[in-house]
Amino acid sequence: MVLLILSFVAGVLTVLAPCILPLLPVIIGGSLDPMRHVRLKHATTVVLSLGVSVIVFTFLLKVSTALISVPPQVWTYLSGGIVFFFGLTLLFPGLWEHVPFIAKLSSRSNRLVSTGYQRKSFWGDILIGAALGPVFATCSPTYFIVLATVLPQSPVLGFVYVLAYVLGLCLMLLLIGIVGQRLADSLGFASDPHGSFKRILGVIFMIVGLVIIMGFDKKFQIKLLEWGIFDITKVEQRLLQLTDPNAKGLVPSQSIAILDEEMRIAQKERLYERAPEIQNPAGYVNTGGRPVTIGEFRGKKVVLLDIWTYSCINCQRTIPYLKAWHETYNDQGLQIIGIHTPEFAFEKDAKNVEWAVRQFGITYPSVLDNDYETWKALGNNYWPRKYLVDIDGFIVYDHIGEGNYEETEAAIQRALQERAMVVGSEMPGKKIVAEEIPQADLSGVRSPETYFGALRNESLANGDPQTIGVETYILPENIIGNALYLEGIWDLTPEYAGSKGRTKIVYKYNSRDVYLVASSDKGVKITVLRDGKPVGEFAGADIDQTTSTGTIKENKLYKLVHDDEPGQHLLEIVIEGEGVKAYAFTFG
């Protein structure tokens, strides 16, 4: 019921929108008649014809695919041409009777139409109103919601809402026509039925027709939007959010999805930032060596940019959702592009990234952003991060870190709904596939990400964390929580700590899971202890539960400990030989 009322209000507000203002002279002029007893009938006919035209044109062009192959310019030229022609008939009344197809009409229709619009015929009123229907591109978020969500689910209910919208529009236009009549009466414009009134009206019609044909109406609308004048979209957006809980978080671009391209872009320029192009890529994965760009999908697809790096556990936990979205929405116009920006030097190696992509089962493209050029262009500072780029190349949503998967997927669906409206394809489904994927429970994590390299080491408790070079470390008697301890001989570099023989890492953590980003050139055995005992049943996926041992070799994130319940425990990693490069601890 709320949406029904809002649909009516939206129709009323649309009259004041920039996309309607240039057409008001035709509505007002079409309602002015020197004969007072018939002009209300003429005004009503024009307005009702316009309303019917809006409904029919909407269903044909926006809901079905019947006219989807017809270029938008055709409707512009047709509508503007009809308005311009009627202006000519008002200036030159005899012109109407020389139109070739008029003579071929039935005798009754010929008698009705041949009198011409200059005599205010019924069919002239119908034609001028119908001609304006395709030009009345809506600026209404409510109208978009009806088209994008209600109509696909219930054509009958959707029709009722569209009807309410058109009713509000027509009543407001009729009111404007009546006000125009009163103004004309007070100024004496229409007092002489054979004077200059009809010629002035004809000139107005011709000017409006030329404005439509040449696209000046769009330029006028764009200027008004740039100046912030008559931006009715914001008013209606606010009404939606105040009255309809389902409208919370509505992407503003939805409200302009069914505008023509020039108007759409003008609106979005004020609301969003354009997505920068991928900058100076070092390579590509899952593209067959073919370069991939954001620009190639503009006007065709919605793009989800995933800023990630393969050894990041937070990034890894988002991959199941990305894969599900790719599988679900790729055929509906979603293109996922991974922007792989390395945290550590080994993640710059294309072979390592290709190996990780295979391990994770990722099939969408990834771009190697080894020099952080795309990262910087986006102004990013986080792993992971999702940027949603709509069909026109604007960033309409972004999310930092893990979580909010349902919200992100809802944003994807809204962007795909807009795309469907623009290109005339089938609307995406409303089901949220992210709800079916279990989320990691991070509520019990009390330990921060901890780096071993001197460049970012802030946690080394038994030595200078900024030391670079070979040092011998001795464990103290007391171990405090969330602090890094090394034992034995280590070579500290800006990025990692390298074992120089049999060594140990000690850390008192508070979480469920423990991960270590590490590597070695030849493969080094490690033993994992928890609270002084072999980790056993609490071993992570990379540690054997029977022996509590594992091997550090590939450059990757190793899963050392897994527990169903969070808690504080003392972790000891015994490294059996030289060559392990320890980069970072992360927790889950």
N, C-alpha and C positions, 0 to 999 in steps of 0.2 A: 504494500500500500504506500509505503514511504517513497519507493522508487517511482510509483505512478504519479504521485504529487510532484516529485522532483522533475519528472519528465515534462509535466505541464509548465512548471516554473522555468525549466530550461528553455522551452519554446519562447516564453515571454522575454527572457534575458537575451536570447539569440538575436532579437531584433536590434539590440544595441551593440552587437559584436562588430568588429571591423569588417568581417566578410559580408555583412548585410548592408552596412551604411551606404555604400555607393549605389545600391539598388533602390533606396527609398524614394528618390525622385520619380521613378517609374510607377511605384505603388501610389504615391500621392497624385501624380499627374494622371494616372489611369482612373482615379476616382473622381476627378474634377469634371463636372459636366454642367453646362449652362442651364440645363433643365433640372431643377431641384428634385422633382418628383421621381426621376429615374436614376439619379446618380448613385444612391445607396445600393440599388440593385446591381449597377455596373461594378461598383467597388467590391461588393460581396462576391460577384461572379469571378472577378479577377483573383481575389484572395483565395477563394475556395479552389479555383483551378490550380493556383500555385501550390496549395497544400496537397491536393491530390497528386500533382506532378512530383513533389518532394517524396511522397510515399512510394509511388510507382518507380521513380528513378532510383530511389534507395534500394528497393527490393531487387530491381533488375541489375544494378551495377555493383552494389555492395554485398548483397546477400547471395545472389545466384552468380553464375559465371556466364550468363547469357550475352552480356555486352563487354566482357572483360578485355577482349582483344581490340575494342574500339579505342583509339588514342583519346586522351582527355581533351586535346585541342579541338576535336570534332564537336564536342558539346559546347565549348566556348564559342567557336565560330557560329554554330547553329543558333545558340541563344542570342548572342550579340547581333547576328544577322537578322533574326526575326524582329528584335526590338528596333533595330535601325530601319528596317523596311516599314514598320508601322509608323515610325517618325516621318518617313517619306510620304506615306498615304495621308498623313495629317497636313503636310505642306501642299501636296498635290493630290487632291481627292480623286481625280480621274485615273490615277495610276493603278489603283486596286483592280479596276475592271479590265485592265489589259494583261493581268497575270494569266499565263496560258492555262494552268490547271483549273482555274475558276470555271471556265466554259465547259469543262468536262464533268462538273459536279451535277448531281440530280437537280431537277428544276426547283424543288423546294429548298434544298441547301443553297442553290445558286441565288435564290431570292434573299435568303438570310445573309449569306456571306458577301454577295456582290455589293451590298449597300456599303460595305467597308467598315473598318474599325473607326474611320472618321465619323461615322454615324452611330457609334456606340452599339454595334450589333452584338448579339449574344455570342456568336462564334468568334468574333474578334476579341471579346473579353476572355473567352476560354483560351484562345491561342496565346495571347500576351501573358496570361498567368502561367500557362504550361511552359512557356519559353523560359521563364525565370527559375523553374524548379531545379534544373541541373546546375545553375549558378549558385544556388543557395547551399554552398558547402558549409556544413555545420562547424561551429567552434565549441561544441558542448561535450564535456566529460560524461554527463548523464546519457546523452545520445549515443556516445561510444559504448558505454556499459551495456545499453540495450542491444546494440548491434553485435557486440563481441561476446556477450555472455547469455543474455536472455533469449534472443532469437534462435541460436543454435540448439538450445535446450527445449524451448517451447515457442514455436512459430506463432501460435495464437496469442499467448501472453506478450510476446515481443511486439506483435502487431498492435495490441492494445496500448502498450507503452509508447510506441512510435506515434500512434494516433493521438495520444495525450500531448506529446511533444508538438505535433503539427497543430493541434487545437490551440495551444498556447501561442504558437507562432502566428496563426491566422487571426486570432482575436486581437493580438497586439498590432498586427498590420492593418486590420480593419479600423482600429481605434486611431491609428496614425492617419489613415485615409480620411476619416471623419473630421479630425482636427484640421487636416489640409483643406477640406471643404469649407469649414467655418472660417479659416483664415482667408480663403479666396473670396467668400461672401463679404467679409469685413473690408477687404481691399478692393472689391469690385472686379476681380480678375475675370470672372466668368459671366459677367453681366451681358455681354454682347455675344450671342450665339454665332454670329457670322463675322466677328471681328478678328483681331489678331491673336485671340486666346489659343485657338487650335494650332496656329502656326508656331507660337511660343512652345506649346506642348510638343509639337512635332520636332522642334529643334532640341528640346530636352531629351526626347526619346532617341534621336539620332546621336547625340553626344554620349548618352549612356551606352548605346549599342557599340559605338566606336571604342569607348573606354573598356568594355568587356572584351571585344575582339582583339584589341592591342595589348591587353594585359595591364592597363593602367590602374584598374581597380585593385589588382594584387599589390602593385607598388604603393598605392595609397594605403592599403591595409597594413602593409609592412611598415610604413612610416609611422602609422598610428601605434603599432605594437612597439616600435623602437622608442617612441616617446612615452610609452606607458599609458596611452589614452584608450579608453573603451576596451580594456583587457578583461572581458567578461568571464574568461576562463577561470581566473583566480577567484572571482566571486562564487562561481558555481562549484569550484573545487572545494572551497571552504564549506559551502552548504552540504556537499556530499559527506565530508569528513565529520561534520557536526551531527548529521542525522542518520548516517548509515555506517554501522561498525565495519561492514565489509569493504567500505571504501577507504579505510585507513591504509596508508602506505601506497595509495594509488599513484602510479607513475604518471606525472603530468603529460608525458608524451602521448599517452593514450587519448587524451582529450583532443589531440590534433591529428590523430592517425588518419582521419578521412578527409583532411584538407588536401588540396593539390600540393605538389612537391614544393613549389616556391614558398607557399604560405607555411607549410610544415617546417621547412628549414628556417624560415624567419622566426617562428615561434621558438624552435629549439635553440637557436643561437642565443636567446635570452635566458634559457633555462639550464643549459648544460654546456660542458666543455667538449670540444671535438676530441676524438681519440687520436693521439699521435700515431704516425706510422712506425712500424718496426724499424729500429735503427741498427745499421751496421752488424747484421747477424754473422756469427762465426760458423754457422752450419745449420742443417735441418735434419730432423728425425721424423720418420714416417711420412715423408713426402716424395720418396724416390729421387731425392736430390733436387727436386723442383723448389724454387723459392716460393714462399708463401707470404702474402701481405694482408693487411687489414683492408686496404683500399679495394682489393679485387672482389670483396664481398659486399661492398657498399651498394645499396639498392637491390640486393639479392638475398642476403642472409643476416641473421643476428650473430654476433661474435662474442664468445665468452673467453676472455684472456685470463689464463691461470698463471700467476707468478709463482714459480716453484723451484726447488732444487732437490735432487733425488735423495740426498742423505738426511734431509730434514724430516723428522718424525711427524711434525705438524702437517707438513705437505703430504706425506704418505697417507695420513688418515683422511685426507680429503679426496684421494684418488677414487675410492669406490663410488662416491657421489658423482664425480666427473664422468666416470665410465658409464654409470647408469643414465646420466643426462645425455651423453653422446649417443647411447643406444636408443633412447626414447625419442629424442628430439632432432637428431641429425636429419632425418627425412622430412621434418617439419620446418626446417630452415635454420637450425642452430649449428654453428661451426665453432668448435672449441679449439683454441690454439694455446699450447703451453709455452710460456716464456721462461725458459730454463736459465735462471741467473745464478751462477755458482756461488756458494758460500766459502768453499775451500778450493784450492788449486786443482786437486784431482778431478773436481766436477767440471772442469773446463774441457776435459778430454772427451771428444765425441764418442769414442768407443765405450767409455764408461757410461755415458748417458744412454747410448743405444742399448747396452746391456741392461741398465736399470729399467728402461722402457719395456723391454721384453719381459723382465721379471715381474713387473707390475701389470702386464697385459694391456698396456695403453696402445690404442690404435689411432688416436687423433694426432695431428701434427704437433711437434715441439720445435721451437726455435732456440738456438744456442745464443744466449745473450751474454757472452763471456766478458765483454768490456762494460757491462752495465749501461749500455747506451739506451736501450728501451726502458729499462728500470728508471733511469734518470729522466727520460722524456715524459714518463708517467708521473714523475714526482713521488716515487714509491720508496718506502723504507722498511717493508715487512715481507716475511715469508710465512705462510702463503698469503696471497691476495687475489681476489677475483674482480675483474672489471667487465661489466656487461655493456657491449657496444651495440646500439640499435641499428636498424636497417639504413638509417641516414648517416651513420658514422659518429654518433654522439654517445658519450659515456652516461648511461641513465641509471646505473647502480654500481656500487662497489662495496666489497666486504673484506675486512682485514681478519686474518687468522682463521681458526676452525669455527665450527658451529653455524647456527642460523641457516641450516641447509634448506629447511622448508621455505624460509623467507627468500633465499636466493633463487630457489626453483620457481616460486611464485613470480618473482621479477622476470625470470626467463620466460615464463608463460605469457606475462603481459607484453613483453617485447615481441614475442612470436605472434600474439594476437594482433598487435599493431602491424607487424609485417604482413599477416594474412589479409588485413583490411587493405593494405596498400597494393599488394600484388594480386589479390583476389584468390588466394589459396584457401584451403580448409583450415578452420580454426583448430589449435591444439587442444588436447583434452585437459580436464581440470584435475585429474588425479595427480597427487604429489608422490613421485616414486621415492623421494628421499626419506619419506616416513617409514619405508620398509627396510631401511638400512640401519642397523644398530649404531648408535653414536658412542664414541669413547667417553667413559665417565672420568672426567678430570677433576671432580670435586675434591678428591683426596690428595691432590698433588701439592706438596709443600716445599718442593726443592726446585730451584731455578736451573735453567740451562747454564752449564759450566764449561768454560773453554780452557784448554791446556796451553795453547800458544801464548807467548808473551804479549802479543798485540792486544788480546782481549781477555787475558787472564786477570781476574779480580778475586780469585778464591783460593789461591795456593797459600796454605796456612803454615807450612814448615819451610818457607824460603821466600825469596823476593820474587813476586809474580812477574815482574818485568825483566827478569834476568834472561839474557840470550847467551847460549853457549853450554858447555858440559859442566854439570854440577853433580855432587854426591849428596843425597838426601837421606836423613835419618828420621824414623817415625817417633813422635813424642808419646808419652804415656797416655795423655788425655786426648781424645779425638772429639772435636765439637761438630755439631750438625751443619750440613750444607757447606762444608769446607773441603777443599781438595788437598790430599796428602800423597806425596811420592816417596818411594823408598828405593835406594840403590842409585846407580849412575844413569843420569838422563841428559839428553842433549836438547835443550829448549830452543826452539826457533820461533819466529813471529806467529806461525800458524799452528804448530803442533809440538808435542813433547815426544822425543824418540828414545826408546829403550836401548841401553848400551850393555845388555847382558841380562842376567836374571834380576828382575825388578818387581815392584809391587805398586798398585794404585789402591788407595783407601779412601772411602767416602761414606759418611753417615747420612743416608738419604731418608726422605719421608714421602713415599708415594706407593703406587702399586708396582709399576714397571720401571725398569732401568735400561737405557740404550746407550751404546758407545759408538761414536763415529771414529773409525780407525782403519788402518791398512798396514800391510807389510809387503815387501817385494818377494819373499820366499815362503811365507807361511810360518807363523809362530804359534805354538800351543799356549793356551791360557787355562787357568783353573779359577773357577768363581766360587767364593765362599760368602755365606750370609750369616751374620752373627756368630762367626767363628766356625761354622759347619759348612760342608759342601752344600751347594744350593739345591741339589736334588730335585724334588718335585716342583720347586719354584723356579726351575730353569726356564729361560726364555727360548725362543725358537732356534737360536743359533748355538745353544749350549746343550750338550747331551745330558739328559736327566740321570742316567746311570753313573756316568763318570764325573759329571759336573765340569766337563772340559769342552773347549771349542778351539777353533783355529782362526786366527786373524790373517787374512790374506787380501781379498778383494777390497777395493776402496768403497766402503759402504757403511751403513748404520747397522750395528750388531745388536740383537735383542738378547740381553743378558739375564734379566729377571722378569718373571711374570707372577703376580699374585692377584687373587680376586678381591682382597681387602687391602686398603691402604694402611700404612704404618711406618714407623721409624725403624730402620735396620742398618747394621754396619756391613757395608759391602767391601770385599777384598778381592782384587784381581791379581793373581800371581802370573807374571809373564815369564815364560821359561827360557827366553832367549833374546838376542839382539834383533832390532829392526822393526819393532812395532811403532807405528806413528799414531799417537792418540790425539784426536782433535777436540772432541767435545762429549760431555755427558748431556743427555736429555732424559726427561722423566714423563711418565704417563700414569 
